[in-house]
Amino acid sequence: MITVTNLAIQFGKRVLYKDVNIKFTSGNIYGIIGANGAGKSTLLKAISGELEPNKGSIELGPGERLSVLDQDHFKYDGFSVMDTVLQGHEPLWKNMKEREALYAKPEMTEEDGNLAADLELKFAEMNGWEAESEAAQLLQNLGIKEEQHYKMMGDISNNEKVRVMLAKALFGHPDNLLLDEPTNDLDLDTVQWLEGYLSSLEQCVLVVSHDRHFLDAVSTQTVDIDFGKVTVFSGNYSFWYESSQLALRQAQNQRLKAEEKRKQLEEFIRRFSANVAKSKQTTSRKKMLEKLNVEQITPSTRKYPGIIFQMEREPGNQILEVEGLKAVDADGTVLFDNVSFNIEKGQKTVFLSHNPKAMTALFEIINGNREPDAGTFKWGITITTAYLPLDNTEFFKSDLNLVDWLSQYGVGNEVTMKGYLGRMLFKQEEVEKKVNVLSGGEKMRCMIARMQLKNANCLILDTPTNHLDLESIQAFNNNLIQFKGNILFASHDHEFINTVADRIIELTPKGTIDKLMTYDDYIYDDSIKELKAKLYS
């Protein structure tokens, strides 16, 4: 349990929030949402003690332990992977170090013997004898193979470090758990495992994430930071989003009578409660929603970017033919082999692989930026493409301002370019910024504006939700659902894939799996699981 009393945080004259009074209780997972800069991560830092609030207090339940997902990936470079995870349980780690120091003495006094007996008792009470086994299982579930468990942290990749840090946070069943963007750099299979793991916990968990499916899968309640306040709502992200959109439409319709508003909101809660009840892990959420007061549902102040892809030309029937493609990584790893497919008109295809480099290699090949190691591809003569690459670094190596930068990629005057940037939520004064000083999220919004200028009938998107906030992801997702042309994309966002894709092609070193189905159907199909095991073996 975490009790927050009269909390206030501000930086200079900017007040993030004040008078925050919340009791986070065991058995609940709280999904924390809010616009960029609202103070989501700041709230977690205040609770963890990393940041001193301007006012107020934060208390844990008596004798309870708090664990935090560490964001410093280099902090443990001098430790082994296993020791890093074990440090997630500080009392146990301290006990282990004291025991080691005691038993390293050439001779032990009677006092040492009594201390050793006490340490051994506490070690057993903390489940110390099973600690390494538990840590190893967590690492395995998060994709860290056994042969890496005793490597030094400084010798593993940054992607692997992220997973070790997550294992460290989860280790030892902490009473309270703070997770800031836990799905970053995780593949879809690992995210699915994490969803199941967290959903089974009886502890108190606070999560900040831009992954909507993940928030929906694990959250019992939503903590919304808006209006300079921190408010707890029953239900998950989807419930909050749909209810806030409904409230916004009601607010815009001044003629709607109060009683009619109430009836709409009550009907919405009933419908959502029925949907929630279908989930085997969310029975308690239905009860929470049934108790929800309709006055709690209010419009959000958030702004959603205007992401609108339009086709200048209707595509013909021939879109893309791929025959026998092969790609090999620089280290000799076969990314995919014998890849053949024919994209048909209107299809929205997601590409999957255990190795994310495979999708990037495919997209670079079909965009003419990389030669295949074998095979051919051919675009239809009516097809125009717009490509969103995974790495956009080369696009921003200039000191052009946003307007001049965007003008390179389309026809139109300064007013036209400012209009596209305005739709992507760049304010008037921001369009004069130099592109080489933009944040990751700002660069991504610029790249999306660049794509819109092309009016292409085929969009190629390599992990398009990277660096985007929830509002941008939601707007992007909504427009792709409506887009009438073809989409070829890769993503680690479950909701994005499931709502956009109608075809799934998985790239493996031994060929492809090609299915016309939703992503949810794909991941739960036992025959596909068996086929994947053979192709990746």
N, C-alpha and C positions, 0 to 999 in steps of 0.2 A: 504494500500500500504506500502511496506517495501523497502527502497532504501539502498543498500549495496554499499559502495564506497571505492575502494582501500584497501579492507580487506586483512589482512595477519595474520596468526596464526601459531606459532611454539612452540614446547616444547623443550627447550635446543637447540641442533643443528638440531633437526628434524623439517623440515618445512612441515606442513600439506598442506597449500596452500597460495598463495599470489596474489596480484593484482586482487582480486575478485570484479567485478563490475556487479551487477545484480539489476534489479528493479522487485520485486515481486508485481504483480498488483491484484486488486480486481476482483472477478469472476473467478479466477483460483485456482486450487489445484495442488500444486507442490509435486510430489513424489520424495523424496531424496534417492538416492541409492549410493552404494560404498562398496568396500571390508571392512572387519572388520579392524578397526583402521584408516580408511581413513579420518574420521572426520565428520561423519554425525551428531551425537549428539552434537559434539563440535560446529558445525555451528549454531544449534538451541540455544545452550547456549550463544553464542556470540550475537545472535539477541535479545534474551530475556534480556540480560544484566547480566546474571549470571557469564559470563566469559569475562574478558577484553581482546580484541584483541591486538596483538602487533602493529598493524597499521590499519588505516582506520576508517570509521564511519558508523553507522547504524541509519537511521531515519525513523520514521513512518509518515504517512500523517498527516496534521494538525488536531489536536483534536481527533485522532484515538486511539482506545484502543487495547491493546495486551493481549491475554490470552494464558497461557501455561499449558500443561498437567504436573502436578506436579509428580515427581518421588519419593518424600519422603512420604511414606504411613503412617508414624507415626506422622507427623507434626501437624495433627489436632485432635489427640486423646482426647484433652480436650474440643472439640466442638461436638455438635450434628451433625448428618448427614445433616439435613436441613441447619443449619448455615454454615456448610462447603461448601455446594453448593452455597449458597448466597454470600459467600466471593469471588466467581469467578468474580463477578462484583464489583470491589473495590470501585468505586465512590458511588454505591448504598449502599454497606455495611457500608461505612463510614457515609453516610447520616442517615442510620437506627440507628447506634450507637449514633450519635449526637442527634437525635430526642429522643431516649430513655433517654439519660442523661438529656436532657432539661425538658422532661415531668416528670422526677423523682424528680425534685426540689419541695420542699414544697410550695414555692411561686415563681412566675415568674414576672420579671420586664418588663417594656415596651420594653426594648432592647431585652429581651428574647422572648417576643411576636413577635417582628419584625423578629428575627432570625428564630423562629418556622414557621412563615408564609413563609419565604424564603425557608426553608428546605422542607416544605410541597409541595411547587410549584415544586421544583427540584425532589422531590420524585415521584410526579405524572408524570413529564416529562420523568423519567427513567422507567416508567411502574411499579413503586414499588408496587402498589396495587395488581398486578397480579403475583408478583415475586415468592411467595411461590407456587402458582398454577403451574407456569411454571417449577419451580425446581422439584416439585413433579412428573410432567409428564415426565421430563427427567429421573428421577430416576426409574420410572415405566418402561420406555422403555429400560432402561439398566439393568433391572432384580432386582431392589431393591424394595421390596414390601412395601406397605404403612405403615405397622406396624413397619417398621424399620426406618422410616424417622426422628423420634425424639429420636432414640437411640444415645448413645455416640459413636463416632468413635472408641474409644478404646475397645468397646464391640462387634464390628462386625469382621467378618473374613477378612483376607488379600485379598481374592478374591473379597469380597464385597467392600473393600476400593478402589481397583483399579477402580471399576465401579463408585463409588462416585467421585473420582478424575476426571474421565472423564466427569461426569455430571458437575462438577465445572468448567472445562475448556470450556465446550460448553455453559454454562449458560450466558444469557444476550446478546447473539448475538454479540460477539466481532468483531471488524473490521478486526483484524488479529489473526490468530489461529495457534499455534505451537503444533504439536502432535508427541511425540516420542513413537513409538510402541503402538498405542492406542488399538490394538486388542489383546494384551497380556491378557491371562486369561478370554477372552470372549468366550462364546459358539457361535456356528455357526449362530443361529437365531439372536443373539444380533449383531454380526458382520454384518449380512445382513441389520439390521435396521440402523446401523451406516453408512453403504455404502449409503443407500438412503438419510439419513439425511444430510451427507456432500455434496452429489451430488446436493442437492437443494440449497446450500448456495450461496450467491452472494459476500461473503467476500473473503479475501485472506487467504489461508490455506497452511501450509507447513507440510508435513507428512514424518516421517521416519518409515518404516515398512518392515518386512521380509515376509509379506503375499502378494503373487503375485496377487492373485485374487482381494484382497482389493485395491492394488495399481492400477490395471487395471480398476477397477470399479469407482474409484474416481478421478484419476489423469488426468488433462488436459495437464500437461507438466511434464517432468522428469528432475531432477537435478542430474547430474552424477558427482561424485567426483572421479577423476582418473587423472593420469599423474601430480599430484600435482596441479590440476586446478579444478574449479567448473564451469561446463558447463550446460546450459539449453537447452534441446531438446524438440521439439514438440512431442506429443504423450505420451503413457503410457509405463509401464515397458515392456510389451510383444513386443511392437514396438522397444524399445531400444535393448532388448535382441536379437530378430531376426535380426535386422539390423546390430548389432555389430558382430554377428556370420557370417552373409553374408560378411561383410567387412573383417573379419579374413580369411575366405576361399579365398577371392579375393587376399588378401595380400600373402597368401601361394602359390598362383598360379602366379608365376612370368611371365608366358607367356601371361597372360590375358591382352589384349590391353586396353588402357584407354577408348576408345569409347565403347567397349564391357562392361567394368565395369560400365560405366555410364548408359547404357541401362538396365543392370541387376538391378541397384539400383533404377532407375526410375520405372521399372516394379514392383519392390517390394513395393515402396511407393504407387503406384496405387492400388495394390491388398489390401494392409493394409487399405488404405483409404476407399475402398469399404466395408470391414468388419466392420470398425468403424462406418460407416454410418448406419449400421443396429441397432446400440444401440440408444435408444430413448434419452439418456442423453449426447450423445457425438457428436452432429452435429458440434459443434464448432471445435472439434478436427480434423475433416475431412478437414476443411478449413486450419487449421494450417499445416497439413501434405502436402496439395497441394502446400503450399508456401515453403516447406522445400527444402533447397539447398542440393544436394547429397554430396557435400564436407563435410557436417556436420557428415556424417556417417563414423565412424572410428572404427577399432578394439579396444577392451578393453584390458587392461593389466592384467585383473583378471585371476586367475587360478581356474579351476574347479577340484574337487577331482575325482579320478578314482574309482567310486563305481560300481562294477561289481559283481553281484550275479550269480553264475553258479550252476547247479544241477549235483551232482555226480551220481545220480540214477534217472531214469525215474519213476515217481509215477504210481501206479496202479489206478484202477477205484474207489477204496474205499479210501476216504481222511479222513473225520471226520464226525461221527454221534453223535449228541447231542439230548438227550431225557429228557424233563421235568426239566431242570436245574433251580435252585433257589439260589439266593444269598441275604443274609441279612447283612446290615452294623452293626458295633459294637453298634451303638445307637438304633438298632431295625428297621431302615429304610429298607424297601424292595427295593433292587436295581433292581432286575428283578425276574420274576416268570414264570414258565411254558414255558421255552424257549426250543424249539425243532427245529432243522434244520439239513440238510444233505449237506455238502460241496461237490460239484462235481469237477471233474478233470479240472484244468486250471482256475477255478473261482478266481476272485480277489474281496474279500468281505470287505466292510467297515461296522463297527458296530457303531451305533449312540445311544445316549440317552441324555435326559435332565440332567441326573446326570452322570458326567464323571467317577465317581467311578464304575459305572456299567460295563463299558468296561474293566477297569483294573481288576475287580473281575473275569470277564469271562476269560480273558487271563491267570490270575494266576491259575484259576481252570484247564483249559485245558493243562497248562504246569506242572500240578502236584504240584504246590506250595501252593495250598489252597483247602480245602475240600468244596464241594458244600453243601448247606443246604438241597437240594433235587435234584434228577435226576442223570443221568449218561452221560458219553461221551466215545467214542471209536475211536482211531486212526487206520487207515489202516496199515497193516504190512509193506508196502513199504515206508511209510512216514517218512521223517527225517525233523526235525524242527530247525529253528534258531529264537530265541526270543529276541526282543529288549524291555526291560521293561521300564515303565514310570520312575521308581525310580532306578537309577543305583548306589546309594550310597555305597552299600555293596561291589561292585566290586572293589572299589578304596581305601579300607582301608588297604593299605600296602605301603611299601617304595620301592617297585620294580620299576625299570626303565621301559620305555615303551616296549622295546624289550622283557625283561624277563616276563613282565606282559602278553603280547600277546602270548608268547610261551606256556603259560599254556593251551591255548584253541585250539591248532592245531599242526599238525606235520610239521616240517621244521626246518632248521638251522637258524642262526642269520641273514644271508643274505636274506633268504625268508621272515622273519618277518620284516626286515627293508624295504623290497620291498612293503609289504602290508601297512606299516605305511607311506612310501613315497607316495603311491597312495592316501593316505588320507591327503597329504600336510604337513606331519611332516618333517622338514628339518633334515639334518644329525646330527646337534648338539642337536636337540630337542628330539631325541629318547632316550637320556640318562637322561631325566628329570624323576623325581619320579612321579608316577601316583597320589599320594595323594595331589599334588599341582596343578593339572590341572584345567583349567577353565571348565565351563559347556559345552562349544562348543567343547573343546579338548576331554573331556570325551566321548561325543556323537560320535565323529569321531573314537575314540578307540573302542567303542562298535560296530560301523558299521564294522570296520576292523575285529573284533572278529567274527561277523556274517558271513563275507565273507569266513573265514577259514573253516566254517562248510560245505560249498557246499550243503546246504539243499534244498529240493524240496518244502518246505512250510515255508514261512516267516511269523512271527507273530510280528507285529509292534504296540506298544502302544505309540501313539502321537510322531512319529519319527522325526518331524521337530523341536521339542523343542531345543532351544539353537543353532540351525544351522543358518549360514548366507545364503543369497540368492543364492550364487553360489553352496553351498553344497545341498541346497534344490532342486535346478534345476537339478543337477547331479543325486541326489537320485531319483527324480521324473522320469527323462528320463529313468533310468535303470529299474525301476519297471514296466514301460510301456512295455519294451521289455522282461521282465522276463517270462519264459514259465511255471513256476510252479504255485503253489497256494500262495495267499497272504491273510492274515487275519489282518486287521488293524483298528486303530482308529486315527482320526486326526481332528484338528480344522482348517486345511488349505483347503479352498474351492477348489482351483486349483488342489491340490494334490489328493483330493477325486474324483473330476470330471474327471480327466484324467487317473486315475488308476483303480477305482472301476467299475465293471460291475454288481455287486449285492450289495444291501443295506439291512441290517438287523438292525432294531431299537429295542432296549431293553427297555421295560417298566415294571412297577410293575404288569401289568395285562396281559403280553404276549408279542408277537413280531409283528412287521410289516416286511414283507419279500418280496422284490421286485427285479426283474431283470430289472434294468434301470440305467441311469446315475443319478448323484446327482442333476444336474440342473433340470431334468425332475421330480425327486422326490420332490424337495422343492416347485415346482410350481403346483403340482397336488392337486386340491381341495378336491378330495375324500380322499387322504392321510391326509390332514389337518384335516378333520372331524374325521377320525379314530384316529389320534393322540390325539385329544381333549378328546375322550372317554377313551382312555387307560391311559391318565395321570390325569384324573379327580378323 
